[in-house]
Structure formats: C-alpha cells, structure tokens
Amino acid sequence: MENRLKAWCAGISDQVAQGTTTIVEGAPGTGKTAVLDAVAAHWEASGRHVVRARGSALEIDLLFGVVAQLFDLADPAVVPPEALPALRLTAPAADFPVLQGVYRLATALAGASGLLVVVDDAHWADTASLRWLAYLALRVPGLPIAVVLAVGAGERVDDPSFGEITAGSRRVVLGSLSQAEVAGLVSEALGAAAPEFVAACQDATGGNPLLTVRLLRALAEDGVPPTAEAAWRVADRGAEVAGEVVVARLRRDRRRW
C-alpha cells in the first residue's frame, strides 16, 4: 500500500528537472508533502544538494524566515557577507544586495551537481522569502537548480512575488484517487477485494489518499475482510478515521497560531 503511493509520488518527482520551478497544489491529505519527500529523496540519491523549509502562520511576519530555514545548515565559509542579514533574520528589508547575496549562496551550493530548493506550505511564506524565491525563479532556467513549492488548494496568496513565481512555473494539481487506484490500494492492503468493498472505501474517503491509507490500515488492524458482506463496516470505520485526521489537523493548526 505504502509502496504504491510512493511510486505515484516518484512519478511526479521524476519530472522535476534542473532549471525549472514547480508548484504542487492540493487539498489536505492529497499527498503534497509526500511528493516533496519523493522529489528530495530522488535528488539526494543522485548526490545533489537539497535544502528544505516550511511556511508557517507563526512566522509569516518574520522577514526571511523561510530563507533562514533553507540555509540554516550552510557552511559559513560559502555564505556571502550580503546574505548574512537574511540568514540571521536581521535584514530590515528585502533589498537587492541581500537578495543577490542569498542567490549567490544558492548557486554556490548548487555547484556542478545541482541544488533543489523545496518549500512546503509556501502560502504561509513571509514576503521577503517570497521575493527571494521570485528572484531565484527568474534566474533558474539554465542553472543546475530546481525549485518546488507546495501550496494548499484554494489558498489565496496576494503577494505579487507569488504571482511572479507562478507565472513561469509548471503546476501539478493533486486530486483524489480514482476507484481503480483505490482498488489497487485495497488489494495491496487486504487482498483481492469485492467491487462493493472497494466502492465503500471510495465513498468513505472520497478518494483522499491520506484518508484511504489510514482507513485501510485501520481495517487491516481490525481484521476486516475485503468482501461484499463486510462493506457495511467501512462507513463506520471511515467516519472514525476521518474524525481522527480532522482532530489532528486542528491541533496542528492551533500550534501554528
């Protein structure tokens, strides 16, 4: 079950190439972070450098908060002096010398092998970091650098820098699993499944990848067989799993605020 989803994510990660910017968009549970993990693993496996950050509502007003996350482990010996204010969170504004300094740091890390810049929840990125990402995205073509940003479906980002990023980006929209894909996951988790059982799983989760994986894990733990006669048990278990996911997400969002 997990391997099948990993293969799905890997198919997207194989399309992330040097010189490109990719926006991964999806609703909660559609696998945005899993795709980022797959892309990062693919690049690291080939010996290329990867830097990652996650936007947060708690840090949206912190100038260069995301940039500082990206490069907090950079070797001080390769950090240009102009980039230090951004990495130390002391820059008063996202002016050209700072943007250029962080850009020079990125190209130094890329070297000849390549650099992947990954930002999850980019809709929560601070304005200074978005401006730098736009600055980088304009210069990425022809460089051994790729940028991948994940944003929530329907999230509104009014910052003009985000518009500049998306204007030249490839967009990947993560949707729900088809019934055939759900059937494959059910068979992998529980064995050959009756069509009625697969349909019940599809109805209970709406094809949401996260909910589907969690539901099937719960059904396996309960020893529920994938038969037509057991399909009625899917709805009740699915409601419980969906509730657990919602509660976990509310707790996470409360910690952000």
C-alpha positions as CSV (number, residue, x, y, z in Angstrom):
1,M,0.0,0.0,0.0
2,E,2.7,2.5,1.0
3,N,4.9,1.4,-1.9
4,R,2.1,2.1,-4.4
5,L,1.7,5.7,-3.1
6,K,5.5,6.1,-3.1
7,A,5.6,5.0,-6.8
8,W,2.8,7.6,-7.6
9,C,4.8,10.3,-5.9
10,A,8.0,9.2,-7.6
11,G,6.3,9.6,-11.0
12,I,5.9,13.2,-10.2
13,S,9.4,13.6,-8.8
14,D,11.0,12.3,-11.9
15,Q,9.6,15.3,-13.8
16,V,11.3,17.8,-11.6
17,A,14.4,18.9,-13.6
18,Q,17.1,21.4,-13.3
19,G,16.2,24.9,-14.5
20,T,12.5,24.6,-13.6
21,T,10.1,25.8,-10.9
22,T,7.2,23.6,-10.0
23,I,4.1,24.4,-7.9
24,V,2.4,21.3,-6.3
25,E,-1.1,22.2,-5.3
26,G,-3.6,20.0,-3.4
27,A,-6.2,19.8,-0.7
28,P,-5.1,18.4,2.8
29,G,-4.4,14.7,2.5
30,T,-3.7,14.6,-1.2
31,G,0.0,14.0,-0.7
32,K,1.7,17.3,-1.2
33,T,4.4,16.6,1.5
34,A,4.8,13.0,0.3
35,V,5.6,14.4,-3.2
36,L,8.1,16.8,-1.8
37,D,9.7,13.9,0.2
38,A,9.9,11.8,-3.0
39,V,11.5,14.7,-5.0
40,A,14.0,15.4,-2.3
41,A,14.9,11.7,-2.0
42,H,15.3,11.4,-5.7
43,W,17.8,14.3,-5.8
44,E,19.7,13.2,-2.7
45,A,20.1,9.7,-4.1
46,S,21.8,11.2,-7.2
47,G,24.3,13.1,-5.0
48,R,22.7,16.5,-5.4
49,H,22.2,19.1,-2.7
50,V,18.7,19.6,-1.2
51,V,17.5,22.5,1.1
52,R,14.0,22.5,2.6
53,A,11.7,24.8,4.6
54,R,8.1,25.0,5.6
55,G,6.0,28.2,5.7
56,S,4.1,28.8,9.0
57,A,1.5,31.2,10.1
58,L,3.6,31.9,13.2
59,E,6.5,33.1,11.1
60,I,4.7,34.8,8.2
61,D,5.7,38.3,9.6
62,L,9.3,37.2,10.1
63,L,11.5,38.7,7.3
64,F,13.4,35.9,5.5
65,G,12.1,33.3,7.9
66,V,11.8,30.7,5.1
67,V,15.1,31.6,3.6
68,A,16.8,31.2,7.0
69,Q,15.3,27.8,7.3
70,L,16.5,26.8,3.8
71,F,20.1,27.7,4.5
72,D,20.5,27.3,8.3
73,L,23.0,24.4,7.8
74,A,25.0,26.1,5.1
75,D,28.8,26.1,5.6
76,P,29.6,29.6,6.9
77,A,32.7,29.5,4.6
78,V,30.4,29.7,1.5
79,V,27.9,32.3,2.8
80,P,28.4,35.7,1.1
81,P,28.5,38.6,3.5
82,E,25.5,40.1,1.8
83,A,23.4,37.0,2.7
84,L,24.2,37.1,6.4
85,P,21.4,39.5,7.4
86,A,18.8,37.2,5.8
87,L,20.2,34.1,7.5
88,R,20.5,35.9,10.8
89,L,17.0,37.4,10.5
90,T,18.4,40.9,10.9
91,A,17.7,42.2,7.4
92,P,15.5,45.3,7.6
93,A,14.1,44.8,4.1
94,A,14.4,42.5,1.1
95,D,16.7,44.8,-0.9
96,F,18.8,43.9,-3.8
97,P,22.2,43.2,-2.1
98,V,20.5,40.7,0.3
99,L,18.6,39.0,-2.5
100,Q,21.7,38.8,-4.6
101,G,23.7,37.5,-1.7
102,V,21.3,34.7,-0.9
103,Y,21.2,33.9,-4.7
104,R,25.0,33.7,-4.8
105,L,24.8,31.3,-1.8
106,A,22.3,29.1,-3.7
107,T,24.4,28.9,-6.8
108,A,27.5,28.1,-4.7
109,L,25.6,25.2,-3.1
110,A,24.4,24.0,-6.5
111,G,28.0,23.9,-7.8
112,A,28.2,21.5,-10.7
113,S,26.0,18.7,-9.2
114,G,22.8,20.7,-8.6
115,L,20.5,22.1,-5.9
116,L,16.9,21.5,-5.1
117,V,15.0,24.2,-3.2
118,V,11.9,22.8,-1.5
119,V,9.3,24.9,0.4
120,D,6.2,23.2,1.9
121,D,3.1,25.3,2.7
122,A,4.5,28.2,0.6
123,H,1.2,30.1,1.0
124,W,2.5,30.8,4.6
125,A,5.9,32.1,3.5
126,D,6.9,35.6,4.5
127,T,7.0,38.4,2.0
128,A,10.8,38.7,2.0
129,S,11.3,35.0,1.3
130,L,8.7,35.1,-1.5
131,R,10.5,37.9,-3.0
132,W,13.8,36.0,-3.0
133,L,12.0,32.9,-4.4
134,A,10.7,35.0,-7.2
135,Y,14.2,36.5,-7.7
136,L,15.6,32.9,-7.9
137,A,12.8,31.6,-10.2
138,L,13.5,34.3,-12.8
139,R,17.1,33.1,-12.9
140,V,16.7,29.3,-12.6
141,P,16.4,28.5,-16.3
142,G,19.9,27.4,-17.4
143,L,21.1,26.8,-13.9
144,P,21.6,23.5,-12.1
145,I,18.8,24.4,-9.7
146,A,15.2,23.4,-9.3
147,V,12.5,24.9,-7.1
148,V,9.5,23.1,-5.8
149,L,6.8,24.8,-3.8
150,A,3.7,23.1,-2.2
151,V,0.6,25.2,-1.7
152,G,-2.9,24.3,-0.3
153,A,-5.7,24.1,-2.8
154,G,-7.8,27.3,-2.7
155,E,-5.2,29.2,-0.5
156,R,-5.1,32.8,-1.5
157,V,-1.7,34.4,-1.8
158,D,-2.0,38.1,-2.6
159,D,1.8,38.9,-2.6
160,P,2.9,40.0,-6.1
161,S,6.1,38.0,-5.7
162,F,4.0,34.8,-5.6
163,G,2.3,35.8,-8.9
164,E,5.7,36.2,-10.5
165,I,6.7,32.7,-9.3
166,T,3.6,31.0,-10.6
167,A,3.8,32.9,-14.0
168,G,6.8,30.8,-15.0
169,S,6.1,27.7,-13.1
170,R,4.9,24.2,-14.0
171,R,1.7,23.4,-12.0
172,V,0.9,20.0,-10.6
173,V,-2.6,19.6,-9.1
174,L,-3.0,16.6,-6.8
175,G,-6.6,15.3,-6.9
176,S,-8.4,12.3,-5.5
177,L,-7.6,8.7,-6.3
178,S,-9.7,7.0,-8.9
179,Q,-11.8,4.0,-8.0
180,A,-9.2,1.8,-9.8
181,E,-6.4,3.3,-7.8
182,V,-8.4,2.7,-4.6
183,A,-9.0,-0.9,-5.7
184,G,-5.2,-1.3,-6.1
185,L,-4.6,0.0,-2.6
186,V,-7.3,-2.2,-1.1
187,S,-5.9,-5.3,-2.8
188,E,-2.4,-4.5,-1.6
189,A,-3.5,-3.9,2.0
190,L,-6.2,-6.5,2.4
191,G,-6.1,-8.9,-0.6
192,A,-8.4,-9.3,-3.6
193,A,-11.4,-7.2,-2.9
194,A,-15.1,-7.3,-3.9
195,P,-16.3,-4.4,-6.0
196,E,-18.8,-3.5,-3.3
197,F,-16.0,-3.2,-0.7
198,V,-13.9,-1.0,-3.0
199,A,-16.9,1.2,-3.7
200,A,-17.5,1.6,0.1
201,C,-13.8,2.6,0.6
202,Q,-14.1,5.2,-2.2
203,D,-17.4,6.6,-0.7
204,A,-15.9,6.7,2.8
205,T,-12.8,8.7,1.8
206,G,-13.8,10.5,-1.4
207,G,-10.6,9.1,-2.8
208,N,-8.4,11.2,-0.5
209,P,-5.0,9.5,-0.4
210,L,-4.3,10.1,3.3
211,L,-7.8,9.0,4.4
212,T,-7.6,6.0,2.2
213,V,-4.3,4.8,3.5
214,R,-5.4,5.4,7.1
215,L,-8.7,3.7,6.6
216,L,-7.2,0.6,5.1
217,R,-4.6,0.4,7.9
218,A,-7.4,0.5,10.4
219,L,-9.4,-2.1,8.6
220,A,-6.4,-4.4,8.4
221,E,-5.8,-3.9,12.2
222,D,-9.5,-4.8,12.8
223,G,-9.1,-7.9,10.6
224,V,-12.0,-6.8,8.3
225,P,-12.1,-8.9,5.1
226,P,-12.5,-7.1,1.8
227,T,-15.8,-8.8,1.0
228,A,-19.2,-7.6,-0.1
229,E,-20.6,-8.7,3.2
230,A,-18.1,-6.6,5.1
231,A,-18.6,-3.5,3.1
232,W,-21.0,-2.1,5.7
233,R,-18.2,-1.9,8.2
234,V,-16.2,0.5,6.0
235,A,-18.5,3.5,6.5
236,D,-18.4,3.5,10.3
237,R,-14.6,3.0,10.4
238,G,-14.1,5.6,7.7
239,A,-16.0,8.2,9.8
240,E,-13.8,7.4,12.8
241,V,-10.6,7.8,10.8
242,A,-11.8,11.0,9.2
243,G,-12.6,12.4,12.6
244,E,-9.1,11.5,13.9
245,V,-7.5,13.2,10.9
246,V,-9.6,16.4,11.4
247,V,-8.7,16.5,15.1
248,A,-5.0,16.0,14.4
249,R,-5.1,18.8,11.8
250,L,-6.9,21.2,14.2
251,R,-4.3,20.5,16.9
252,R,-1.5,21.2,14.4
253,D,-3.2,24.4,13.2
254,R,-3.7,25.6,16.8
255,R,0.0,25.1,17.5
256,R,0.8,27.3,14.4
257,W,-1.3,30.1,15.8
